């Protein structure tokens, strides 16, 4: 099975390209599931049909679904939400809308992505194609599983221990109800499922993330930043789709000034995503909607290439060993980052990597856990983090 995730800035055409890819693969005989996790669903508009929260057949070989993130969030951790809502309502005397307080940014979309895991486990399809929310929301996919794992591993055991001993006393002395075992069990199950999902999404033999962008420099710069963040979290980007490229014949007269700007953007794009497959789709004369149009633009976008192919399996992390010094180093690919934006710390068995406003917590391999953090260096888009024993310094 292959999982293809299309991500990018809002309005760049992710839905159209994801839908076109699905139609192309289904027409070639593959069983395809096309999923939209964006709350502002437009997948049904692209396919010219009404979609629901359960898969609906578009034509034999292709099913499509528009996932309701709120519904999936409720299904994933509704018991814990009910407990937290009860606490809020009791302590706030009805002055706070509990449902609004319990909206954790990005978590709802992440819960909706558990449907990917379920579809993968069912094994009914050859390809799952995901039309994601805009880049900023998709980054929740990268952050939450690790952060929830830290919460589950470090905080919840302590809370569970305290409530098992003092929970009855706390409930009698205050209005705070004692958490039921079901609350903890549900949260543990959610973390486990998210970790299983993350393993699949990091498996480059299964999952490929594909960045959709346009030639506008502002959009392209965000695509480059997204590429850095995705590398930081070690997800595999195997292709970049450049959408809405103006044909040369259209760049006449009033639009002459755009000609050189677009050429420069295309040059930058060709250099910005090394080793990744580049697909270019010219600006179309008509609106992209309907199966015939989607099949047509898929031909223009992919040509003779198979959209389900793995175009790049390059990993963002690797470990090297210097036999002369005995130093082991973790090398992390961070294209387009700046040295003054990076900070590295070691916390017990974790490596904390700060890049701009993002923070990544890496669980270190056993070979590095007992070593000390050395002086890191950043050169040519690669961060080298050495780990030494005290006698090696």
Residue pairs with C-beta under 8 A, 6 or more apart in sequence:
1 120
1 123
1 125
1 126
1 127
1 128
1 206
2 126
2 127
2 128
2 206
2 207
2 208
2 308
2 310
3 116
3 120
3 127
3 128
3 129
3 130
3 200
3 201
3 206
3 207
3 208
4 18
4 21
4 127
4 128
4 129
4 130
4 207
4 208
4 210
4 307
4 308
5 130
5 132
5 201
5 207
5 208
5 209
5 210
6 14
6 17
6 18
6 21
6 129
6 130
6 131
6 132
6 210
6 212
6 241
7 14
7 132
7 135
7 138
7 209
7 210
7 211
7 212
7 226
8 14
8 134
8 135
8 211
8 212
8 213
8 223
8 226
9 134
9 135
9 213
9 219
9 222
9 223
10 134
12 212
12 213
12 214
12 219
12 243
12 244
13 212
13 214
13 243
13 244
13 281
13 288
14 131
14 132
14 212
15 36
15 38
15 42
15 43
15 46
15 131
16 46
16 243
16 288
16 289
16 294
16 297
17 212
17 241
17 243
17 281
17 301
18 34
18 36
18 43
18 129
18 130
18 131
19 34
19 43
19 46
19 47
19 131
19 294
20 288
20 294
20 295
20 297
20 298
20 301
21 129
21 298
21 301
21 302
21 307
22 32
22 34
22 62
22 64
22 127
22 129
23 58
23 62
23 291
23 294
23 295
23 298
24 295
24 298
24 299
24 302
24 307
25 32
25 126
25 127
25 129
25 307
25 308
26 32
26 58
26 59
26 61
26 62
27 61
27 295
28 306
29 61
30 61
30 125
30 126
30 127
30 308
31 61
31 124
31 125
31 126
31 127
32 61
32 62
32 63
32 125
32 126
32 127
32 128
32 129
33 55
33 63
33 64
33 65
33 119
33 124
33 125
33 127
33 128
33 129
34 43
34 58
34 62
34 63
34 64
34 65
34 129
34 131
35 64
35 65
35 67
35 115
35 116
35 119
35 128
35 129
35 130
35 131
36 42
36 43
36 51
36 64
36 65
36 66
36 67
36 130
36 131
37 67
37 69
37 109
37 112
37 113
37 115
37 130
37 131
37 132
37 133
38 131
38 132
38 133
38 134
39 69
39 108
39 109
39 133
40 133
41 51
41 66
43 51
43 64
43 66
43 131
44 50
44 51
44 64
44 66
45 289
46 288
46 289
46 294
47 58
47 64
47 289
47 290
47 291
47 294
48 289
48 290
48 291
49 56
49 58
49 64
51 64
51 65
51 66
52 65
52 66
53 65
53 66
53 67
53 68
53 71
54 65
55 63
55 64
55 65
56 63
56 64
56 65
57 63
58 64
58 291
59 291
63 125
65 115
67 112
67 115
68 112
69 108
69 109
69 111
69 112
70 108
72 108
72 111
72 112
72 114
72 115
73 81
73 107
73 108
73 111
73 112
74 81
75 111
76 111
76 114
76 190
76 193
77 111
77 186
77 187
77 190
78 186
79 180
79 182
79 183
79 186
80 183
80 186
80 187
80 190
81 102
83 177
83 179
83 180
83 183
84 98
84 102
85 98
85 99
85 102
86 177
87 176
87 177
88 96
88 98
88 101
88 102
89 96
89 98
90 175
90 176
91 175
91 176
92 98
105 140
106 137
106 139
106 140
106 141
106 143
106 144
107 140
107 144
109 133
109 137
109 138
109 140
109 141
110 140
110 141
110 144
110 145
110 194
111 190
113 130
113 141
113 197
114 193
114 194
114 197
116 128
116 130
116 197
116 200
116 201
117 193
117 196
117 197
117 200
119 125
119 128
120 128
120 200
120 206
126 308
127 308
132 138
132 141
135 222
135 226
139 229
139 358
141 201
142 229
142 230
142 232
142 233
142 235
143 233
143 358
144 194
145 191
145 194
145 195
145 197
145 198
146 198
146 360
146 361
147 361
148 190
148 191
148 194
149 191
149 195
150 361
151 191
152 187
152 188
152 191
156 184
156 187
156 188
159 179
160 184
163 170
163 178
163 179
167 178
167 179
168 178
170 176
170 178
171 177
171 178
200 206
200 207
201 207
201 235
202 234
202 235
202 236
204 236
204 238
204 310
204 313
204 315
205 310
205 313
207 235
207 236
208 236
208 237
208 238
208 239
208 310
208 311
208 312
209 230
209 235
209 236
209 237
209 238
210 237
210 238
210 239
210 240
210 241
211 223
211 226
211 227
211 230
211 237
211 239
211 240
211 241
211 273
212 240
212 241
212 243
213 219
213 220
213 222
213 223
213 240
213 241
213 242
213 243
213 269
214 220
214 242
214 243
214 244
214 245
215 242
215 244
215 245
215 246
215 261
215 262
215 265
215 266
215 269
216 265
217 261
217 265
220 265
220 268
220 269
220 272
223 240
223 269
223 272
224 272
224 335
224 336
225 336
227 237
227 272
227 273
227 335
227 336
228 334
228 335
228 336
228 337
228 355
229 355
229 358
230 237
231 237
231 316
231 332
231 333
231 334
231 335
232 316
232 332
232 334
232 353
232 355
232 358
232 360
233 316
233 360
234 315
234 316
234 317
235 316
236 312
236 313
236 314
236 315
237 273
237 276
237 312
238 276
238 277
238 310
238 311
238 312
238 313
239 276
239 277
239 278
239 279
239 311
239 312
240 269
240 273
240 276
240 277
240 278
240 279
241 279
241 280
241 281
241 301
242 266
242 269
242 278
242 279
242 280
242 281
243 281
244 281
244 282
244 283
245 262
245 266
245 280
245 281
245 282
245 283
246 255
246 258
246 262
246 282
246 283
247 282
247 283
248 259
250 283
251 258
251 259
251 262
266 280
269 278
270 278
272 335
272 336
274 335
275 312
275 314
276 311
276 312
277 305
277 311
277 312
279 301
279 302
279 305
280 301
281 297
281 300
281 301
282 300
284 293
284 297
286 293
287 293
288 294
288 297
298 307
314 333
316 332
316 333
317 330
317 331
317 332
317 333
317 362
318 330
318 331
319 328
319 329
319 330
319 331
319 365
319 367
319 368
320 328
320 329
320 331
321 327
321 328
321 329
322 328
322 329
325 392
326 388
326 389
326 392
327 374
327 386
327 387
327 388
327 392
328 367
328 368
328 371
328 386
328 387
329 374
329 384
329 385
329 386
329 387
330 351
330 362
330 364
330 368
330 384
330 385
330 387
331 382
331 383
331 384
331 385
332 353
332 382
332 383
332 385
333 381
333 382
333 383
334 342
334 355
334 378
334 381
334 382
334 383
335 381
336 381
337 355
337 356
337 378
337 381
337 383
339 378
341 355
341 356
342 353
342 354
342 355
342 376
342 378
342 383
343 353
343 354
344 351
344 352
344 353
344 354
344 373
344 376
344 383
344 385
345 351
345 352
345 354
345 373
346 352
346 364
346 372
346 373
349 363
349 364
349 369
350 361
350 362
350 363
350 364
351 361
351 362
351 364
351 368
351 373
351 385
352 359
352 360
352 361
352 362
353 359
353 360
353 361
353 362
353 383
354 360
364 387
368 387
371 387
371 388
371 389
372 387
372 388
372 389
372 390
372 393
373 385
373 386
373 387
374 385
374 386
374 387
374 388
374 393
375 386
376 383
376 384
376 385
376 386
377 383
377 384
378 384
